[in-house]
Structure formats: structure tokens, C-alpha cells
Amino acid sequence: MASYIKIRLLLGLAAIFVFVYMLNGLPCFGDANEIDGAASGIHIFTNNCNAQTSSNNISFGQSLVIPKLSASELDKINIASIFPSSMFEKVESIGRRHISSDNHEAKGVQYVVRKGDTLWNIAADQLGNGSRYKEISKLNADVLKNDNDLTIGMRLSLPDR
């Protein structure tokens, strides 16, 4: 049971560390010149004295205020030695959409598929030449499984006329 509590406490501290990093930058729990980090521990305790009875006790689910580091404290930290750079690349890429830059033909002209449409008919009506259906197919390869896979209401990008 005691080891379970220790693991939960460590996971909680790791979560606090990540959350504080996302808000303020890298927190420093100890001065660069101090091995035990007592000064920063006291600093954290004084910021949370109304919620903590002791600087050694943190309860599960408790919220802590972690003071923001000053510029001089940040200068002492070598982030590259603490975290691999690939970690930050992965975190920064979360939630970003990759937009291909090789799709120069799309100019924003779109066509909404109606009942009875074929790529040939769309190319003939919209581009003036039915044989240009292959351009529409290529431009919409991410949406179309094959040239006959049109559904009513589907939006197709059209190449320049």
C-alpha cells in the first residue's frame, strides 16, 4: 500500500511538473548551486502556506502554486541536457494539421456533387472539357477512392479553368 501511494505521489509530481512547464516554462525545484533544492522547496512552500501544513506533505489532488522562474534562474538551466529535443518536436506537432504544399493546382474553387454527376460531366460543365476529369480525380485523391466514388453533397476541389 505504501509503495502504491509513493507511485501515485510521483505521478502527481510529474503531472504538476508538465502542467507548470506548459504554463510558465521549465520549473526549477532547486537552485543550480544546491543539490537538495531546499531553497526552492521553501519558496514553493511559502507560496502555498495556506494550503500546506508542512513543506514535506503533498496530498493527492492538491493544487500547488509554483512560482515562475526569474530570468537569472532560467539562465542556469540547460534544457537540452534535461529533455531530448525530439520530445519538444512531438509535443509541438500535436494538434497541428499537415497541409501538403505540393497541391499548387487548388485555388479554392469547389463543386458540390449533385444527383447524376460523374467526373466527366463535372469536368465538361465546369472546365469546358470532359477529358479533364483525371485532373479532378488527382486533385481529390484524398477524398475519392476511385473515379466512380461520388456521393451527393461531396465537395470536390476543381483545377484552374
N, C-alpha and C positions, 0 to 999 in steps of 0.2 A: 504494500500500500504506500509506503514512504517513497519507494522508487517511482511509483506512478505519479505522485504529487510532484516530485522533483522534475520528472519529464514534462508534466503539464506546465510547471513554472518556467522551465527552459523554453518551451514552445511559446509561452506567453511573452517572455522577454524578447524572443526572436521576432515575434509579431510586432511588438512595440518598436523594436529597432527598425524594421522595414517600414512601418507606418510613419515613424518620425522622419526617416530618411526621405520618404515621398513628400512630406510636408516642408521640412526645413533643410534638407541636406543631411549629410552624414553626422550622426550624433557621436560625441566622444564621451565615454563614461569614465575616462581617466585622463589626466594630464599626460602629455608626451613624456615628461620627465618623471612621472610617478608610475611605479609598476602596479600598485594595488588600486589606483583610481580613487582613493579616499576623498580627495578634494572635490572631484566632480560628483561623487556619490553624495557628499554633504550638500552640494549645490542643488542636486535633484531633490534631496530630502527637504531642503528649505523651501523649494517651490511647491512642495506637496505636503507641507507640515499639517495642514488642516485635515488631510485625508489619511495620513500615516501616523501610527503611534510610535514606530521605530524605523530607523533607516535600514534595518535588516529584514523587515517584513513587507511583503507584497502579497496581497490576496488575489485569488483568481477573479477575473472580471473587473478588477480595479483600474480606473483610469489615472494615468500619471501625466503631469506636465513636464516635458523635457525642455530645458532651456536651450534656446538657439545659440549656436557657437558664434563667437566673435571672429572677425577676420584673422586675428593673430592665432587663434586656436585652429582655424581651418588650414592655415599655412603649415602647421606642424603635422598634418595628416597627409599621408601618401596613399590616396585611394587606390591607385593601381596595384599597390602591394597587398591590399586587403581583399579586393574583389577582382576576378578575371574580367577583362574588358568585354568578353562575349556575353556576360551576364547583362550588362547595360544595353548592349545591342538588342538582345532578346526582349528585354523589358520595354525599350523604346519602340520596338516593332509591333507590340501588342496593340490591337485595335486600329492599326493603320491598314488601309486598303492598298494593295499593289495595283497601280494603274500602268498598263503597258504603254510604252512610248513609241512602239513600232506601228501603231494604228493611226497613221497620218491621214488616211482617207476620210475618217469620220469627221464631219463638220457640224454634227448636231441635228441634221435633218433626219427625222424619224417618220416611219409609216406604221400605222396600226392595221394589223391584218383583219380583213373582213371575210364574211362567208363567201366561199367560192374562189378565194385568192390562191394563186400559185406564184412562185418566184418569177416565172416567165412573164405572167400578166403584170405583176408589180413592176418589173424592170421595163416592160413595154410602156406602161402607163406613166410611170414616174421618171424614167430615164430616157425614154424615147427609143429604146432598142431592147427587145426581149432577150437577146443573146447575152445581155449584161447580167443575167440572173446569177452567174457564177461570182460576180463581184459582190453581190448582196450576200450570197451564201458564205463567201470568205470573210466578209466584214462582220457577219453574225455567227461565226463558228462557235462561239461560246454559248449561244442560245439554241442554235439548230443542230440536231443530231444528224440529220440528213436533209436533202433539198425538199423532201415532201413532208417534213415535220412541222408544218404550220398549224397554229391554233388561233382561233378567233380571239382578238384582243391583244395578241402578241405584238410587242413593239420591235420593229426592225430598224437598224441604222441603214441609211442609204448613202452610197458614194456620191461624189460631186457629179452633176449632170454634165 
